[in-house]
Amino acid sequence: MLDLNSIIKSNEPLSKHCSYKTGGPARFFAEPKNNLELMLIWNFLQEKKLRYLVIGNGTNVLFDDAGFDGLILSLKKLNRFMIIDKNILTAGSGILLDDMVLFSIINNLSGIEHLSGIPGTVGGAIYMNAGAFDTEIKDVLYSVEIFKDGEFTTLKASELSFSYRKSSIKDEIVVSGSFKLNFAKNDPHKIRDDILNKRGEKQPLEYPSCGSVFKRPPGTYAGKLIEECGLKGFSIGGAKVSEKHSNFIINFNNASSKDIKDLISHVKMVVFQKTGIMLEEEVKIIER
Ligand SMILES: Cc1cc2nc3c(=O)[nH]c(=O)nc-3n(C[C@H](O)[C@H](O)[C@H](O)COP(=O)(O)OP(=O)(O)OC[C@H]3O[C@@H](n4cnc5c(N)ncnc54)[C@H](O)[C@@H]3O)c2cc1C
Protein backbone atom coordinates (compact mmCIF):
# COMPACT_ATOMS: atom_id res chain seq x y z
CA MET A 1 0.00 0.00 0.00
CA LEU A 2 1.49 3.33 -1.05
CA ASP A 3 1.57 6.01 1.60
CA LEU A 4 1.53 9.62 0.34
CA ASN A 5 3.40 10.79 3.46
CA SER A 6 6.39 8.70 2.45
CA ILE A 7 6.40 10.24 -1.05
CA ILE A 8 5.65 13.90 -0.27
CA LYS A 9 7.92 15.83 2.09
CA SER A 10 7.25 19.24 3.66
CA ASN A 11 9.68 22.14 4.00
CA GLU A 12 12.41 20.52 1.94
CA PRO A 13 15.45 22.83 1.45
CA LEU A 14 15.77 23.51 -2.27
CA SER A 15 19.48 24.23 -1.90
CA LYS A 16 19.85 20.42 -1.81
CA HIS A 17 18.24 20.07 -5.22
CA CYS A 18 19.98 22.58 -7.48
CA SER A 19 23.50 23.07 -8.74
CA TYR A 20 23.67 26.63 -7.34
CA LYS A 21 23.12 25.21 -3.82
CA THR A 22 20.89 28.16 -2.90
CA GLY A 23 17.18 28.56 -2.21
CA GLY A 24 14.82 28.22 0.74
CA PRO A 25 12.33 25.45 1.53
CA ALA A 26 9.64 24.08 -0.76
CA ARG A 27 6.28 23.86 0.97
CA PHE A 28 5.99 20.37 -0.53
CA PHE A 29 8.57 18.25 -2.33
CA ALA A 30 8.00 14.95 -4.11
CA GLU A 31 10.30 12.60 -5.96
CA PRO A 32 8.26 9.80 -7.59
CA LYS A 33 10.09 6.56 -8.37
CA ASN A 34 7.54 5.30 -10.89
CA ASN A 35 4.46 6.31 -12.88
CA LEU A 36 2.08 5.13 -10.16
CA GLU A 37 3.68 7.44 -7.60
CA LEU A 38 3.57 10.25 -10.16
CA MET A 39 -0.16 9.67 -10.58
CA LEU A 40 -0.72 9.77 -6.80
CA ILE A 41 1.19 13.04 -6.53
CA TRP A 42 -0.87 14.42 -9.40
CA ASN A 43 -4.08 13.57 -7.53
CA PHE A 44 -2.68 15.30 -4.42
CA LEU A 45 -1.94 18.42 -6.50
CA GLN A 46 -5.48 18.46 -7.89
CA GLU A 47 -7.05 17.90 -4.50
CA LYS A 48 -5.06 20.67 -2.81
CA LYS A 49 -5.17 22.95 -5.89
CA LEU A 50 -1.43 23.49 -5.52
CA ARG A 51 0.94 25.23 -7.84
CA TYR A 52 3.84 22.98 -8.87
CA LEU A 53 7.14 23.01 -10.73
CA VAL A 54 8.85 20.03 -12.33
CA ILE A 55 12.61 19.77 -11.96
CA GLY A 56 15.27 17.33 -13.08
CA ASN A 57 18.78 17.75 -11.71
CA GLY A 58 18.26 21.45 -10.93
CA THR A 59 21.22 22.53 -13.06
CA ASN A 60 19.41 25.34 -14.84
CA VAL A 61 17.19 26.76 -12.11
CA LEU A 62 17.67 29.49 -9.53
CA PHE A 63 15.29 29.13 -6.60
CA ASP A 64 14.18 31.99 -4.36
CA ASP A 65 15.76 32.44 -0.93
CA ALA A 66 12.22 32.26 0.47
CA GLY A 67 11.69 28.88 -1.21
CA PHE A 68 8.67 27.78 -3.23
CA ASP A 69 5.07 28.10 -2.10
CA GLY A 70 3.80 24.98 -3.82
CA LEU A 71 5.09 21.53 -4.71
CA ILE A 72 8.43 20.85 -6.34
CA LEU A 73 8.15 17.67 -8.38
CA SER A 74 11.62 16.23 -8.89
CA LEU A 75 11.77 13.56 -11.58
CA LYS A 76 15.34 12.56 -10.77
CA LYS A 77 14.23 9.15 -9.51
CA LEU A 78 12.36 8.28 -12.69
CA ASN A 79 15.67 6.79 -13.68
CA ARG A 80 14.93 3.10 -13.78
CA PHE A 81 15.57 2.28 -17.41
CA MET A 82 17.70 2.80 -20.49
CA ILE A 83 17.04 0.47 -23.38
CA ILE A 84 18.38 0.17 -26.88
CA ASP A 85 16.43 -1.26 -29.79
CA LYS A 86 18.70 -1.23 -32.85
CA ASN A 87 19.64 2.47 -33.04
CA ILE A 88 16.82 3.84 -30.86
CA LEU A 89 17.82 4.61 -27.28
CA THR A 90 15.03 5.18 -24.76
CA ALA A 91 15.73 6.58 -21.29
CA GLY A 92 13.70 7.54 -18.24
CA SER A 93 13.40 11.25 -17.63
CA GLY A 94 15.55 11.19 -14.47
CA ILE A 95 18.56 9.50 -16.09
CA LEU A 96 21.49 11.89 -16.22
CA LEU A 97 22.08 13.01 -19.79
CA ASP A 98 25.78 12.32 -19.42
CA ASP A 99 25.08 8.73 -18.31
CA MET A 100 22.92 8.30 -21.40
CA VAL A 101 25.73 9.66 -23.58
CA LEU A 102 28.17 7.18 -22.07
CA PHE A 103 25.68 4.32 -22.46
CA SER A 104 25.20 5.20 -26.15
CA ILE A 105 28.94 5.23 -26.76
CA ILE A 106 29.50 1.92 -24.98
CA ASN A 107 26.83 0.48 -27.26
CA ASN A 108 28.66 1.78 -30.32
CA LEU A 109 26.10 4.44 -31.14
CA SER A 110 26.88 8.03 -32.01
CA GLY A 111 24.91 11.26 -32.26
CA ILE A 112 24.96 12.61 -28.72
CA GLU A 113 28.65 12.40 -27.80
CA HIS A 114 28.95 16.19 -28.22
CA LEU A 115 26.53 16.58 -25.31
CA SER A 116 29.04 14.95 -22.94
CA GLY A 117 29.38 16.69 -19.61
CA ILE A 118 26.02 18.53 -19.57
CA PRO A 119 24.93 17.85 -15.98
CA GLY A 120 21.12 17.80 -16.47
CA THR A 121 18.67 14.93 -16.75
CA VAL A 122 17.13 13.55 -19.93
CA GLY A 123 13.81 15.32 -19.10
CA GLY A 124 15.52 18.65 -18.40
CA ALA A 125 17.57 18.35 -21.58
CA ILE A 126 14.45 17.77 -23.69
CA TYR A 127 12.58 20.67 -22.04
CA MET A 128 15.56 23.01 -22.50
CA ASN A 129 16.62 21.63 -25.90
CA ALA A 130 20.07 21.37 -24.33
CA GLY A 131 22.98 21.61 -26.69
CA ALA A 132 26.71 21.98 -27.09
CA PHE A 133 29.31 21.89 -29.84
CA ASP A 134 26.74 22.20 -32.66
CA THR A 135 24.50 19.37 -31.41
CA GLU A 136 21.10 19.92 -29.81
CA ILE A 137 18.73 17.39 -28.28
CA LYS A 138 16.19 18.13 -31.01
CA ASP A 139 18.64 16.79 -33.63
CA VAL A 140 18.30 13.25 -32.27
CA LEU A 141 14.94 13.28 -30.49
CA TYR A 142 12.59 10.59 -31.82
CA SER A 143 9.66 10.64 -29.39
CA VAL A 144 8.73 11.81 -25.90
CA GLU A 145 6.52 10.14 -23.34
CA ILE A 146 4.63 12.81 -21.44
CA PHE A 147 2.23 13.02 -18.53
CA LYS A 148 -0.43 15.69 -18.90
CA ASP A 149 -3.75 16.23 -17.14
CA GLY A 150 -3.45 12.85 -15.44
CA GLU A 151 -2.71 10.86 -18.62
CA PHE A 152 0.37 9.33 -20.21
CA THR A 153 0.84 9.83 -23.97
CA THR A 154 3.68 9.46 -26.43
CA LEU A 155 4.36 12.29 -28.86
CA LYS A 156 6.54 12.14 -31.93
CA ALA A 157 9.35 14.69 -31.89
CA SER A 158 7.69 16.31 -34.92
CA GLU A 159 4.64 17.12 -32.76
CA LEU A 160 6.79 19.42 -30.62
CA SER A 161 8.78 22.45 -31.67
CA PHE A 162 12.26 23.43 -30.60
CA SER A 163 14.52 26.43 -30.91
CA TYR A 164 17.69 27.61 -29.19
CA ARG A 165 17.44 26.42 -25.53
CA LYS A 166 13.67 26.27 -25.83
CA SER A 167 10.90 23.76 -26.51
CA SER A 168 7.14 23.99 -26.88
CA ILE A 169 6.77 21.84 -23.73
CA LYS A 170 4.72 23.78 -21.16
CA ASP A 171 2.33 21.84 -18.94
CA GLU A 172 3.62 18.48 -20.09
CA ILE A 173 5.79 16.46 -17.73
CA VAL A 174 8.45 14.55 -19.64
CA VAL A 175 8.50 10.96 -18.37
CA SER A 176 10.93 9.45 -20.87
CA GLY A 177 12.53 10.19 -24.21
CA SER A 178 13.61 8.14 -27.23
CA PHE A 179 16.52 9.17 -29.39
CA LYS A 180 17.41 8.07 -32.90
CA LEU A 181 21.17 7.57 -33.08
CA ASN A 182 23.61 6.31 -35.71
CA PHE A 183 25.82 3.25 -35.66
CA ALA A 184 29.20 4.77 -34.80
CA LYS A 185 31.66 5.19 -37.65
CA ASN A 186 33.91 7.75 -35.97
CA ASP A 187 35.37 7.34 -32.49
CA PRO A 188 32.74 8.73 -30.10
CA HIS A 189 34.91 7.81 -27.07
CA LYS A 190 37.61 10.18 -28.26
CA ILE A 191 35.12 12.96 -29.02
CA ARG A 192 33.68 12.55 -25.51
CA ASP A 193 37.13 12.65 -23.89
CA ASP A 194 38.09 15.78 -25.86
CA ILE A 195 34.87 17.52 -24.88
CA LEU A 196 35.19 16.65 -21.20
CA ASN A 197 38.76 17.99 -21.26
CA LYS A 198 37.62 21.22 -22.94
CA ARG A 199 34.87 21.67 -20.36
CA GLY A 200 37.37 21.18 -17.54
CA GLU A 201 39.78 23.71 -19.08
CA LYS A 202 37.22 26.39 -19.92
CA GLN A 203 34.53 26.12 -17.25
CA PRO A 204 34.76 26.76 -13.49
CA LEU A 205 33.45 23.30 -12.64
CA GLU A 206 34.91 23.48 -9.15
CA TYR A 207 32.22 26.01 -8.09
CA PRO A 208 28.42 25.76 -7.93
CA SER A 209 26.83 27.38 -11.00
CA CYS A 210 24.09 26.89 -13.58
CA GLY A 211 26.45 26.79 -16.55
CA SER A 212 25.88 29.68 -18.97
CA VAL A 213 23.65 32.26 -17.32
CA PHE A 214 22.72 34.07 -20.53
CA LYS A 215 21.68 32.87 -23.97
CA ARG A 216 23.94 33.59 -26.90
CA PRO A 217 22.87 36.91 -28.46
CA PRO A 218 22.71 36.96 -32.29
CA GLY A 219 26.16 37.25 -33.86
CA THR A 220 28.21 37.30 -30.67
CA TYR A 221 28.75 35.57 -27.31
CA ALA A 222 27.42 36.68 -23.94
CA GLY A 223 30.76 35.85 -22.26
CA LYS A 224 32.67 38.01 -24.75
CA LEU A 225 30.37 41.01 -24.14
CA ILE A 226 30.56 40.58 -20.36
CA GLU A 227 34.36 40.42 -20.49
CA GLU A 228 34.60 43.44 -22.82
CA CYS A 229 32.45 45.38 -20.35
CA GLY A 230 35.09 44.77 -17.67
CA LEU A 231 32.86 42.55 -15.54
CA LYS A 232 35.11 39.48 -15.31
CA GLY A 233 35.63 38.74 -11.62
CA PHE A 234 32.99 41.30 -10.54
CA SER A 235 31.16 40.09 -7.43
CA ILE A 236 28.12 40.83 -5.30
CA GLY A 237 28.04 39.07 -1.92
CA GLY A 238 29.03 35.45 -2.51
CA ALA A 239 28.29 35.53 -6.26
CA LYS A 240 30.94 36.32 -8.84
CA VAL A 241 31.35 36.53 -12.62
CA SER A 242 33.80 33.69 -13.18
CA GLU A 243 37.33 34.64 -14.13
CA LYS A 244 37.55 31.42 -16.15
CA HIS A 245 34.33 31.85 -18.19
CA SER A 246 32.52 35.20 -18.08
CA ASN A 247 29.10 33.74 -18.89
CA PHE A 248 29.25 31.69 -15.68
CA ILE A 249 28.16 33.31 -12.42
CA ILE A 250 29.56 31.18 -9.66
CA ASN A 251 28.55 30.75 -6.05
CA PHE A 252 32.08 31.20 -4.70
CA ASN A 253 31.31 32.01 -1.09
CA ASN A 254 27.94 30.98 0.35
CA ALA A 255 25.98 33.18 -2.04
CA SER A 256 22.28 33.72 -1.56
CA SER A 257 19.96 33.53 -4.54
CA LYS A 258 19.54 37.29 -4.09
CA ASP A 259 23.29 37.81 -4.56
CA ILE A 260 23.10 35.84 -7.82
CA LYS A 261 19.97 37.66 -9.04
CA ASP A 262 21.47 41.07 -8.17
CA LEU A 263 24.61 40.16 -10.10
CA ILE A 264 22.55 38.99 -13.10
CA SER A 265 20.68 42.34 -13.09
CA HIS A 266 23.93 44.29 -12.76
CA VAL A 267 25.57 42.43 -15.65
CA LYS A 268 22.50 42.99 -17.85
CA MET A 269 22.43 46.70 -17.03
CA VAL A 270 26.14 47.31 -17.66
CA VAL A 271 26.18 45.27 -20.89
CA PHE A 272 23.10 47.13 -22.16
CA GLN A 273 24.53 50.54 -21.26
CA LYS A 274 27.84 49.80 -22.97
CA THR A 275 26.74 47.77 -26.01
CA GLY A 276 23.01 48.34 -26.49
CA ILE A 277 22.49 44.55 -26.30
CA MET A 278 20.00 43.23 -23.75
CA LEU A 279 21.12 39.81 -22.55
CA GLU A 280 18.43 37.19 -21.97
CA GLU A 281 18.69 34.67 -19.15
CA GLU A 282 19.08 30.98 -20.01
CA VAL A 283 18.75 30.08 -16.32
CA LYS A 284 15.15 29.72 -15.11
CA ILE A 285 14.54 32.09 -12.21
CA ILE A 286 11.86 30.53 -10.03
CA GLU A 287 9.59 32.87 -8.09
CA ARG A 288 8.49 31.86 -4.62
C1 LIG B 1 28.48 23.23 -15.21
C2 LIG B 1 27.27 23.30 -16.12
C3 LIG B 1 27.44 23.18 -17.50
C4 LIG B 1 26.33 23.25 -18.36
N1 LIG B 1 26.53 23.12 -19.71
C5 LIG B 1 25.47 23.17 -20.54
C6 LIG B 1 25.64 23.03 -21.95
O1 LIG B 1 26.74 22.85 -22.46
N2 LIG B 1 24.53 23.09 -22.74
C7 LIG B 1 23.28 23.27 -22.22
O2 LIG B 1 22.31 23.30 -22.99
N3 LIG B 1 23.09 23.41 -20.89
C8 LIG B 1 24.14 23.36 -20.04
N4 LIG B 1 23.95 23.50 -18.69
C9 LIG B 1 22.60 23.79 -18.16
C10 LIG B 1 21.76 22.55 -17.78
O3 LIG B 1 22.58 21.46 -17.41
C11 LIG B 1 20.82 22.17 -18.92
O4 LIG B 1 19.91 23.21 -19.21
C12 LIG B 1 20.01 20.90 -18.58
O5 LIG B 1 19.31 20.49 -19.72
C13 LIG B 1 19.02 21.12 -17.43
O6 LIG B 1 18.57 19.84 -17.02
P1 LIG B 1 18.05 19.61 -15.53
O7 LIG B 1 17.57 18.21 -15.44
O8 LIG B 1 19.07 20.02 -14.56
O9 LIG B 1 16.82 20.62 -15.52
P2 LIG B 1 16.37 21.58 -14.33
O10 LIG B 1 17.42 22.60 -14.10
O11 LIG B 1 15.92 20.77 -13.18
O12 LIG B 1 15.11 22.29 -15.02
C14 LIG B 1 15.30 23.16 -16.11
C15 LIG B 1 13.93 23.45 -16.75
O13 LIG B 1 13.43 22.23 -17.31
C16 LIG B 1 12.14 21.91 -16.76
N5 LIG B 1 12.12 20.45 -16.61
C17 LIG B 1 13.09 19.69 -16.03
N6 LIG B 1 12.76 18.38 -16.10
C18 LIG B 1 11.55 18.33 -16.73
C19 LIG B 1 10.68 17.26 -17.08
N7 LIG B 1 10.98 15.98 -16.82
N8 LIG B 1 9.51 17.56 -17.70
C20 LIG B 1 9.18 18.85 -17.98
N9 LIG B 1 9.98 19.90 -17.66
C21 LIG B 1 11.15 19.64 -17.05
C22 LIG B 1 12.08 22.66 -15.44
O14 LIG B 1 10.74 22.98 -15.08
C23 LIG B 1 12.89 23.92 -15.74
O15 LIG B 1 12.08 24.90 -16.37
C24 LIG B 1 25.04 23.44 -17.82
C25 LIG B 1 24.88 23.55 -16.42
C26 LIG B 1 25.98 23.48 -15.58
C27 LIG B 1 25.78 23.58 -14.09
The ligand as a Gaussian input file, in Angstrom:
#p B3LYP/6-31G(d) Opt

LIG

0 1
 C       28.480000      23.229000     -15.214000
 C       27.274000      23.300000     -16.125000
 C       27.441000      23.183000     -17.501000
 C       26.335000      23.250000     -18.360000
 N       26.534000      23.124000     -19.709000
 C       25.466000      23.171000     -20.540000
 C       25.639000      23.031000     -21.953000
 O       26.738000      22.850000     -22.462000
 N       24.534000      23.094000     -22.740000
 C       23.283000      23.271000     -22.222000
 O       22.308000      23.303000     -22.992000
 N       23.092000      23.412000     -20.889000
 C       24.141000      23.363000     -20.044000
 N       23.947000      23.504000     -18.691000
 C       22.597000      23.792000     -18.157000
 C       21.758000      22.551000     -17.776000
 O       22.577000      21.457000     -17.413000
 C       20.817000      22.167000     -18.917000
 O       19.910000      23.212000     -19.207000
 C       20.015000      20.903000     -18.583000
 O       19.312000      20.490000     -19.724000
 C       19.020000      21.117000     -17.429000
 O       18.569000      19.841000     -17.018000
 P       18.051000      19.609000     -15.531000
 O       17.574000      18.211000     -15.439000
 O       19.075000      20.022000     -14.558000
 O       16.818000      20.616000     -15.522000
 P       16.371000      21.577000     -14.334000
 O       17.416000      22.600000     -14.101000
 O       15.921000      20.774000     -13.181000
 O       15.106000      22.288000     -15.018000
 C       15.302000      23.159000     -16.114000
 C       13.931000      23.446000     -16.753000
 O       13.428000      22.234000     -17.313000
 C       12.141000      21.914000     -16.764000
 N       12.120000      20.450000     -16.606000
 C       13.089000      19.691000     -16.029000
 N       12.759000      18.383000     -16.101000
 C       11.554000      18.326000     -16.725000
 C       10.680000      17.259000     -17.078000
 N       10.982000      15.982000     -16.820000
 N        9.509000      17.563000     -17.704000
 C        9.185000      18.849000     -17.978000
 N        9.981000      19.904000     -17.662000
 C       11.147000      19.642000     -17.048000
 C       12.077000      22.665000     -15.441000
 O       10.741000      22.980000     -15.081000
 C       12.890000      23.921000     -15.741000
 O       12.080000      24.897000     -16.368000
 C       25.035000      23.438000     -17.815000
 C       24.879000      23.546000     -16.424000
 C       25.982000      23.478000     -15.582000
 C       25.777000      23.579000     -14.094000

